[in-house]
Amino acid sequence: MNFRRKVSSIRKFNSTLVILFILIMIVIMFTSRKRKSIPMLKSEFVRKTFMTLSNRKVDSFNCAKIYDNDFRTSPELEKEAKKYPHPAQDLLKLSANCSRFITERGYFMNSMTIEEESFPIAYGIFFYNQVTQMEQLLRAIYRPQNIYVIHLDQKAAIHDYHVVKSITECFPNVFLSSKRFNIKWGDFSLVEADLVVMRDLLRFSSWRYYINLCGMDFPLKTNLQIIRFLRGLNGENIVDLDFRSWIHRWRRALKQKPVPHNITLAKGSHYVAVTRDFINYTVNNQIAQELINWLRNTTIPDESVYPTIFYNTHIGSPHPYNSTHSHLYKLAKFVAWKGENLCSGSYKHSVCILGLQDLKYVILKEHIFANKFEENLAYACMEEWYFNKTRDEYLNLANDMRIQGNGWGW
């Protein structure tokens, strides 16, 4: 009898364990799904931090009125805006104390949400002057889960080099490129710099997408919106193509030898948002390297590398061009080209230096980033708008409000 009772007790105990195991698995599955579907703030500390933050304000000017339909600028105001004094920051001195630098400059040292933490992005930032503006750009897009490689042009001032080097030493995920080039417009040097930055980034295994920027860019979407957009692409690449005739850019090289591998040349934007696999193909694939070497002897080759690799579906690049997605391919960066857009600012290389009057329509664009900005009042107002947009987004999450918008979160 004792033996039978023991067997019965063991069976009941085992049954209880099985039931508990099943219940635990159900709970794990439920919480796992919940974590994937809801971009929860990572801690109560984060929520409280944002609850106590006041709106960031630009001194001596009401930026909010720019976004009213009745706002009008004048030549005098635009002239004054260009002279707007940049906040007096000795970045070299300030970054010598990393803790103080991070605090005073307002960097986000928390990945903020589970959704963002699980989708790191790699950034390449290229600039040659205006180091304070580059730092403002870095601060806007910085998150601890992302990876950043900064290419500082060889022609940059030695002071700017020391500033950037000092800043990179304050972050474990921000680096100077392993090699620097003297980049000249329309020259192969920009391609060489980009390849170095991509190789540097490939040393880190965590990131999913690569976005390349110049120091005159500024984000139009928050980090959470950017990763929602990229995740929603399901591995697609964002490379803008221009289907007008650009044969004059390649004519000199074509006279010397044909394009390898029956490749059709394409022209488009140098600035992209592409997958890790696409970057790995560009840097390491033999066909891609032969194409890039062929493009050395062409005009403005940086605008042919990504587009040509992307456009030719037969060479094996990951997720190549698909005509049904043509609208998406334009969304990496908004550029106000001369003759195509209004411009209240000035033009540089046929691109609008965005002024105050332009901001109210720029912030409505679907693009991830915008170009070109300079260190002036317009840039300061964009910073104010962006910080407050980010703050309100996280406060909405903290209050369990779903972010409304299209499928990408805006």
C-alpha positions in Angstrom: 0.0 0.0 0.0 2.8 2.4 0.9 4.4 1.7 -2.5 1.1 2.5 -4.3 0.7 5.7 -2.3 4.2 6.8 -3.2 3.6 6.1 -6.9 0.3 8.0 -6.7 2.0 10.9 -5.0 4.8 11.0 -7.6 2.3 11.0 -10.4 0.3 13.8 -8.8 3.6 15.8 -8.3 4.7 15.2 -11.9 1.3 16.2 -13.2 1.5 19.4 -11.1 5.0 20.1 -12.6 3.7 19.6 -16.1 0.8 22.0 -15.5 3.1 24.6 -14.0 5.5 24.2 -16.9 2.7 24.7 -19.4 1.5 27.8 -17.5 5.0 29.2 -17.4 5.4 28.7 -21.1 2.1 30.4 -21.8 3.1 33.4 -19.7 6.5 33.6 -21.5 4.8 33.4 -24.9 2.4 36.1 -24.0 5.0 38.5 -22.5 7.3 37.8 -25.5 4.5 38.8 -27.9 3.7 41.8 -25.9 7.3 42.9 -25.8 7.5 42.6 -29.6 4.2 44.5 -30.3 4.4 47.3 -27.7 7.4 49.7 -27.7 7.5 49.8 -23.9 9.7 52.3 -22.2 12.5 50.4 -20.6 12.3 51.8 -17.1 10.3 54.0 -14.7 13.4 56.1 -14.4 13.2 57.0 -18.1 9.5 57.9 -17.8 10.1 60.1 -14.8 13.1 61.8 -16.6 10.9 62.8 -19.5 8.1 63.9 -17.3 10.4 66.5 -15.7 11.9 67.8 -18.9 10.7 71.2 -20.1 10.5 72.0 -23.8 13.8 72.9 -25.4 13.7 76.6 -26.4 15.8 78.8 -28.7 16.8 82.0 -27.0 15.5 85.3 -28.3 13.2 83.8 -31.0 9.8 82.1 -31.0 10.4 79.1 -33.3 6.9 77.8 -32.8 5.5 80.7 -35.0 7.5 79.4 -38.0 5.1 76.5 -38.3 2.0 78.7 -38.5 0.5 79.2 -41.9 0.6 83.0 -41.5 4.3 83.1 -40.8 6.3 85.2 -43.4 10.0 86.0 -43.5 11.6 89.1 -44.8 15.1 89.5 -46.4 16.1 91.3 -43.2 15.0 88.4 -41.0 16.7 85.7 -43.2 19.8 87.8 -43.1 19.7 88.0 -39.3 18.9 84.3 -39.1 22.1 83.4 -40.9 24.0 85.4 -38.2 22.2 83.7 -35.4 24.9 83.1 -32.7 25.6 79.5 -32.1 25.5 78.6 -28.3 28.9 79.4 -26.9 30.2 75.9 -26.4 33.9 75.0 -26.2 33.3 71.4 -27.2 37.0 70.5 -26.8 37.0 71.7 -23.2 33.6 70.4 -22.4 34.2 66.9 -23.8 37.3 66.6 -21.6 34.9 65.7 -18.9 32.7 63.1 -20.5 30.1 62.9 -17.8 29.6 66.7 -17.9 29.6 66.7 -21.7 26.9 64.0 -22.0 24.7 65.7 -19.4 25.1 69.3 -20.5 24.6 68.5 -24.2 21.6 66.3 -23.5 22.6 62.9 -25.0 20.1 60.0 -24.8 22.2 57.4 -22.9 19.3 54.9 -22.7 17.9 53.0 -25.6 14.5 54.1 -24.4 12.3 51.3 -25.7 12.6 47.6 -26.2 11.6 48.1 -29.8 14.6 50.5 -30.4 17.1 48.4 -28.4 16.4 45.4 -30.7 17.0 47.3 -33.9 20.4 49.0 -33.9 21.4 51.2 -36.9 24.8 52.0 -38.3 25.6 55.6 -39.3 28.4 57.0 -41.4 28.8 60.8 -40.9 31.0 62.7 -43.4 32.0 66.3 -42.8 34.8 68.7 -43.4 33.9 71.8 -41.3 31.3 73.2 -38.9 32.2 70.7 -36.2 29.6 72.1 -33.8 26.9 71.4 -36.3 28.2 67.8 -36.7 28.0 67.4 -33.0 24.4 68.7 -33.0 23.5 66.1 -35.6 25.2 63.3 -33.6 23.4 64.3 -30.5 20.0 64.3 -32.3 20.5 60.7 -33.7 22.5 59.2 -30.8 21.3 56.1 -29.1 23.6 53.7 -27.2 22.5 50.7 -29.3 23.6 52.3 -32.6 27.0 52.4 -34.1 28.6 55.6 -35.5 31.7 56.1 -37.7 32.7 59.7 -38.4 34.8 60.5 -41.4 36.5 63.9 -40.9 38.0 65.2 -44.1 41.8 65.6 -44.3 41.3 69.3 -45.1 39.5 69.9 -41.8 41.1 72.2 -39.3 43.3 70.5 -36.7 41.1 71.9 -33.9 38.1 70.1 -35.4 40.0 66.9 -35.4 40.8 67.2 -31.7 37.2 68.0 -31.0 35.9 65.0 -32.8 38.5 62.7 -31.3 37.7 64.0 -27.8 33.9 63.4 -28.4 34.4 59.9 -29.7 36.3 59.0 -26.5 33.2 59.8 -24.5 31.1 57.0 -26.2 31.8 53.3 -26.7 29.9 53.3 -30.0 31.2 56.4 -31.8 34.5 56.2 -33.7 36.6 58.1 -36.1 37.1 56.3 -39.4 40.2 54.2 -39.6 41.5 56.2 -42.6 40.8 59.8 -43.8 40.7 61.2 -47.3 40.9 64.7 -48.8 37.4 64.5 -50.5 36.9 66.6 -53.6 33.5 67.1 -55.1 32.9 64.8 -58.1 36.0 62.8 -57.3 36.5 59.1 -56.5 37.7 60.1 -53.0 34.2 60.1 -51.6 33.7 56.5 -52.7 37.0 55.6 -51.1 35.9 57.3 -47.8 32.5 55.6 -47.9 34.2 52.1 -48.4 36.5 52.7 -45.4 33.5 53.7 -43.2 31.5 50.7 -44.3 34.4 48.3 -43.6 34.8 49.9 -40.2 31.1 49.4 -39.4 31.1 45.8 -40.6 33.4 45.0 -37.7 30.4 45.3 -35.5 27.9 42.5 -35.7 24.8 44.1 -34.1 23.4 46.6 -36.6 20.7 46.0 -39.2 20.7 49.0 -41.6 23.3 51.5 -42.7 22.5 55.2 -43.3 25.1 57.6 -44.5 24.9 61.3 -43.7 26.8 64.6 -44.2 27.3 67.2 -41.6 24.6 69.4 -43.2 21.8 66.9 -42.6 19.2 66.8 -39.9 16.6 64.1 -39.0 12.9 64.6 -39.8 11.9 61.4 -37.9 12.6 60.3 -34.4 14.8 57.2 -33.7 11.6 55.2 -33.0 10.0 56.3 -36.2 13.2 55.5 -38.2 13.5 51.9 -36.9 9.7 51.4 -37.5 10.2 52.5 -41.1 13.3 50.3 -41.6 11.7 47.3 -40.0 8.7 47.7 -42.2 10.8 47.5 -45.3 11.3 43.7 -44.6 14.9 43.9 -45.9 14.3 46.2 -48.9 17.0 48.8 -49.6 16.4 52.5 -50.1 18.4 53.8 -53.1 17.0 56.7 -55.1 17.4 56.3 -58.9 17.4 59.0 -61.5 16.3 57.6 -64.9 17.3 60.6 -67.0 20.2 60.2 -69.4 23.5 60.5 -67.7 25.7 58.9 -70.4 28.1 61.9 -70.4 29.3 61.0 -66.9 30.5 57.6 -68.1 31.5 58.3 -71.7 35.3 58.7 -71.0 35.4 55.3 -69.2 33.3 53.6 -71.8 35.8 54.6 -74.5 38.5 52.7 -72.6 36.7 49.5 -71.8 33.2 48.1 -71.5 31.4 47.8 -68.1 32.1 44.4 -66.5 29.5 41.7 -66.2 27.1 43.2 -68.7 26.1 45.7 -66.0 23.7 48.6 -66.9 25.0 51.8 -65.5 22.6 53.8 -63.3 22.7 57.2 -61.6 21.0 58.2 -58.4 21.6 59.5 -54.9 24.8 58.8 -52.9 22.8 58.9 -49.7 21.0 55.7 -48.9 19.4 53.5 -46.2 20.5 49.9 -47.0 20.8 46.6 -45.2 23.9 45.1 -43.7 23.8 42.4 -46.5 23.8 45.1 -49.1 26.8 46.8 -47.5 28.6 43.5 -47.2 28.0 42.8 -50.9 29.2 46.3 -51.9 32.4 45.9 -49.9 33.3 42.3 -50.4 31.7 40.9 -53.5 34.0 40.5 -56.5 31.5 41.8 -59.0 30.9 44.9 -56.9 34.6 45.5 -56.6 35.2 45.2 -60.3 32.3 47.7 -61.0 33.6 50.2 -58.4 37.1 50.0 -59.9 35.6 50.6 -63.4 33.8 53.7 -62.0 37.1 55.3 -60.9 37.5 57.0 -64.3 33.9 58.5 -64.4 32.4 61.8 -63.3 30.8 62.0 -59.8 31.2 58.2 -59.3 29.7 58.3 -55.8 26.3 58.8 -57.5 26.7 55.7 -59.6 28.0 53.1 -57.1 25.0 52.3 -55.0 22.4 53.0 -57.8 24.2 50.7 -60.3 24.6 47.8 -57.8 21.0 48.3 -56.8 19.5 48.5 -60.3 21.2 45.4 -61.8 19.1 42.5 -60.6 21.3 39.9 -62.3 24.5 40.4 -60.3 23.2 38.9 -57.1 23.0 42.0 -54.7 20.5 41.5 -51.8 17.0 42.9 -52.5 17.7 44.8 -55.7 15.5 47.3 -57.5 11.8 46.6 -57.7 9.7 49.1 -59.7 6.7 48.6 -57.5 8.6 50.2 -54.6 9.8 53.3 -56.4 8.1 55.7 -54.0 10.0 54.2 -51.0 13.4 54.6 -52.8 13.1 58.4 -52.5 12.6 58.5 -48.7 16.2 58.4 -47.4 16.7 62.1 -47.7 14.8 65.2 -48.8 16.8 67.7 -50.9 15.3 70.9 -52.2 16.9 71.1 -55.7 16.9 74.3 -57.6 14.0 74.5 -60.0 12.1 71.8 -58.2 11.2 73.3 -54.8 10.7 76.6 -53.2 13.6 78.0 -51.3 13.6 80.9 -48.9 17.3 80.5 -48.2 20.3 80.5 -50.6 21.6 77.8 -53.1 24.8 75.8 -52.9 25.6 73.4 -55.8 22.0 73.8 -56.9 20.7 72.7 -53.5 18.7 74.9 -51.2 20.3 76.0 -47.9 17.0 75.7 -46.0 15.8 78.9 -44.4 13.1 79.7 -41.8 10.3 79.9 -44.3 11.1 76.4 -45.6 10.8 74.7 -42.3 7.0 74.5 -42.1 6.9 72.3 -45.2 10.1 70.4 -44.6 8.9 68.9 -41.3 5.9 67.5 -43.1 8.0 65.5 -45.6 8.0 61.7 -45.4 11.7 61.5 -45.7 14.0 60.3 -42.9 16.5 63.2 -43.2 16.7 66.6 -44.8 19.6 68.5 -46.4 21.0 71.2 -46.4 21.2 73.1 -43.1 23.8 75.4 -41.8 24.6 76.8 -38.4 22.0 79.4 -38.1 18.5 80.1 -36.6 16.8 77.6 -38.9 19.0 74.8 -37.6 18.4 75.9 -34.0 14.6 75.8 -34.6 14.9 72.4 -36.1 16.7 71.2 -33.0 14.0 72.6 -30.8 11.2 71.0 -32.9 13.0 67.6 -33.0 13.8 67.4 -29.3 10.2 68.3 -28.3 8.8 65.9 -30.9 11.0 63.1 -29.4 10.0 64.1 -25.9 6.3 64.1 -26.6 6.6 60.7 -28.3 8.1 59.1 -25.2 5.6 60.8 -22.9 2.8 59.4 -25.1 4.3 55.9 -24.6 4.7 56.5 -20.9 1.0 57.3 -20.8 0.2 54.2 -22.8 -0.9 56.1 -25.8 -0.3 54.5 -29.2 1.6 56.7 -31.7 -0.8 57.5 -34.5 0.2 57.8 -38.1 0.9 55.6 -41.1 2.3 52.1 -40.9 5.8 53.5 -40.2 4.8 55.4 -37.0 4.4 58.9 -38.5 
